[in-house]
Amino acid sequence: MATPSEVVLEVRDLVKHFPLTQGILYKRQVGAIKAVDGVSFELRRGETLGVVGESGCGKSTLAKLLMALERPTSGKVLVNGKDITTAKGAELKHMRRNIQMVMQDPYTSLNPRMTVGDIIGEPFEIHSEVVPKGDRRKRVQELLEVVGLNPDHINRYPHQFSGGQRQRIGIARGLALQPEIIICDEPVSALDVSIQAQVMNLLDGLQKEFNLAYIFIAHDLSVVRHISDRVAVMYLGKMVEVGTDNQIYDRPSHPYTQALLSAVPVPDPEGREQRERIILQGDPPSPANPPSGCRFRTRCWKAQDICAEQEPLLEIRAQSGDHPTACHFAEASDVVHVS
Amino acid sequence: MTEVLPESKSSNGTYGGALLEVDNLHVEFHTRAGVAKAVNGVTYSVNAGETLAVLGESGSGKSVTAQTIMGILDMPPGKIANGEIRFRGTDLLKLPEEERRKVRGEGIAMIFQDALSALNPVFPVGWQIAEMFRIHRGMSRADAKKKAIELMDRVRIPAAKERVSDYPHQFSGGMRQRIMIAMSIALDPEVLIADEPTTALDVTVQAQIMELLAELQRESNMGLILITHDLGVVADVADKIAVMYGGRIVENAEVHDLYRNPAHPYAKGLLESIPRVDLKGQELYAIKGMPPNLLDMPTGCAFHPRCPYRQEKCVTDVPPLHTISGTRGSACHFWREVLDGDAQ
């Protein structure tokens, strides 16, 4: 997918700080959780951007900001050139049609008291101009067929479906308004291994069919590599390295990316004794009080004085090769092959 | 029955067979909707210093088997219909609860998936670790607390002395899992069952925990039963692997053999559905259909509705666990074809 197509989503310096308050009657702010702290990227039509990182790095907050479910502290999210973060009322509603979401847990993201037809058809109730009332049922059945479910099951309830089928229902709901962008927040991690491949294939096929742009958030690095054109690695609210899948997986230059990749167990026992592992010590620091300078320096084996003083910017560096990385001592190295 | 007690611990090998043997275990759940046969004739064994991986999806019976070994299965609705669980040659299922309690913790210990819900939120972690020593060893509070601090050091919790009085919610996920591990190794068990110990953790923390487990195993020569659904984790640490499907073991093998050339269509399908770099952009191989409903198991081979090798025989006859060579087995009528790799 090297042909550059138009940019459908542009994110500029996105920041979200959640205030930390103290006191019951008179709340005063004593600090902030810096969940997302200056993230910028672009997404083109038909492209998939994978976002990886550990829990607490701000992946899901990023997804909520893109969906305009949270208002950012500062920064812009431009959907087809229009800023969704300042949009209001009818304009916001109209913009939301274009950016939809598939949730992680298909067991809690579907209302157990609604039939599948009602769940998938609900977007049409809200955006009534998309499909005229009389055609809605037919349209829902078409959607069921698109995601590989039996259209006759339109009157069933979520509990009558398995996990994989429920995730398909969630995907059908995301597709209902024919969006250009779909945000998938850990779409396969709650599913059984044998079902994951089915849902991955479905997402892949839908992308080709409808030329969708995906933001694919996941912690399973081999799944991300399979589906993504580009991959962004996040650590404590910042992107530390961005590149094509080959750049990130074969020539990672940020120490965190290298550690992350080398920590992934390789599903092949051959030569496991010789495999080199970078095992990070400790846990990520709290986003309420991130380290000065480079946020990764507290767990980094390359850290020096400059790392505490100066924050490394996400830029292309001499040693990092061809893609931007946020490390003073970036050096591309082929740590481990995550297949 | 004294041979299960800790006195015999030093005399490793007083009993000729494997350290822990599960033999033809059948467990059912009696529910209003009918009888769910969660475990249907599972047989596996683990020796000192050995790592057995039990691989399977949700509902395959891997956790129920582990709970039965530990004797923490809820009965009712659970019911052990048949089988033996031998620890150093003694059938645990026949022991009175009192004796069983001694084995639990000292002979066999278990780590659970979700450390936050496995720990008691209203007691300090040190108190919970020390409980093992107070109850099983009759130590005083002060001595037990000292032991707890030692253990927290051993599982590498920083500043153990200061943190011994902290509560579970004050620890991160990885640290909580370390506390669980500290509790489980407190009494030097001979077999440790780890039920999805890293599933809820991030990959970098997962690597830390797996390394810790491997180290503890080396130090004390424990037998480790690792229950997981992650083919990567298995490939990293296991010696032997038992693949479970629909309450049965469908393939038994040395880990290298299974990854090189699986002998059961289900194991083969799982391995082929892993995304690989050279297949990027192509459709992933996916096992068709979905896992069986335990209340309504398919006839014959439980995997037949999803199997590319299916023939008429599979619908009617339950395949026995065919011996392929030595310890290797496959519960497939057509294991030869699967090994050769030509699907129908």
Chai-1 contact restraints between the chains, C-beta under 6 A:
chainA,res_idxA,chainB,res_idxB,connection_type,confidence,min_distance_angstrom,max_distance_angstrom,comment,restraint_id
A,E54,B,D202,contact,1.0,0.0,6.0,A-B,restraint_1
A,S55,B,D202,contact,1.0,0.0,6.0,A-B,restraint_2
A,S162,B,M290,contact,1.0,0.0,6.0,A-B,restraint_3
A,D192,B,E57,contact,1.0,0.0,6.0,A-B,restraint_4
A,D192,B,S58,contact,1.0,0.0,6.0,A-B,restraint_5
A,V193,B,H229,contact,1.0,0.0,6.0,A-B,restraint_6
A,V193,B,L270,contact,1.0,0.0,6.0,A-B,restraint_7
A,S194,B,I287,contact,1.0,0.0,6.0,A-B,restraint_8
A,A197,B,S273,contact,1.0,0.0,6.0,A-B,restraint_9
A,A197,B,L284,contact,1.0,0.0,6.0,A-B,restraint_10
A,A197,B,A286,contact,1.0,0.0,6.0,A-B,restraint_11
A,Q198,B,A286,contact,1.0,0.0,6.0,A-B,restraint_12
A,M200,B,L284,contact,1.0,0.0,6.0,A-B,restraint_13
A,N201,B,E283,contact,1.0,0.0,6.0,A-B,restraint_14
A,N201,B,L284,contact,1.0,0.0,6.0,A-B,restraint_15
A,N201,B,A286,contact,1.0,0.0,6.0,A-B,restraint_16
A,S222,B,P275,contact,1.0,0.0,6.0,A-B,restraint_17
A,V223,B,P275,contact,1.0,0.0,6.0,A-B,restraint_18
A,H226,B,P275,contact,1.0,0.0,6.0,A-B,restraint_19
A,H226,B,K280,contact,1.0,0.0,6.0,A-B,restraint_20
A,A263,B,V203,contact,1.0,0.0,6.0,A-B,restraint_21
A,A263,B,T204,contact,1.0,0.0,6.0,A-B,restraint_22
A,A263,B,A207,contact,1.0,0.0,6.0,A-B,restraint_23
A,V264,B,V203,contact,1.0,0.0,6.0,A-B,restraint_24
A,P265,B,G232,contact,1.0,0.0,6.0,A-B,restraint_25
A,P265,B,V233,contact,1.0,0.0,6.0,A-B,restraint_26
A,P265,B,D236,contact,1.0,0.0,6.0,A-B,restraint_27
A,P267,B,L231,contact,1.0,0.0,6.0,A-B,restraint_28
A,P267,B,G232,contact,1.0,0.0,6.0,A-B,restraint_29
A,P267,B,A235,contact,1.0,0.0,6.0,A-B,restraint_30
A,P267,B,I274,contact,1.0,0.0,6.0,A-B,restraint_31
A,D268,B,A235,contact,1.0,0.0,6.0,A-B,restraint_32
A,D268,B,Y259,contact,1.0,0.0,6.0,A-B,restraint_33
A,P269,B,A235,contact,1.0,0.0,6.0,A-B,restraint_34
A,P269,B,V255,contact,1.0,0.0,6.0,A-B,restraint_35
A,P269,B,H256,contact,1.0,0.0,6.0,A-B,restraint_36
A,P269,B,Y259,contact,1.0,0.0,6.0,A-B,restraint_37
A,R272,B,D236,contact,1.0,0.0,6.0,A-B,restraint_38
A,I279,B,A207,contact,1.0,0.0,6.0,A-B,restraint_39
A,I279,B,Q208,contact,1.0,0.0,6.0,A-B,restraint_40
A,I279,B,E211,contact,1.0,0.0,6.0,A-B,restraint_41
A,L280,B,T204,contact,1.0,0.0,6.0,A-B,restraint_42
A,D283,B,S172,contact,1.0,0.0,6.0,A-B,restraint_43
A,D283,B,G174,contact,1.0,0.0,6.0,A-B,restraint_44
A,S339,B,R276,contact,1.0,0.0,6.0,A-B,restraint_45
A,S339,B,V277,contact,1.0,0.0,6.0,A-B,restraint_46
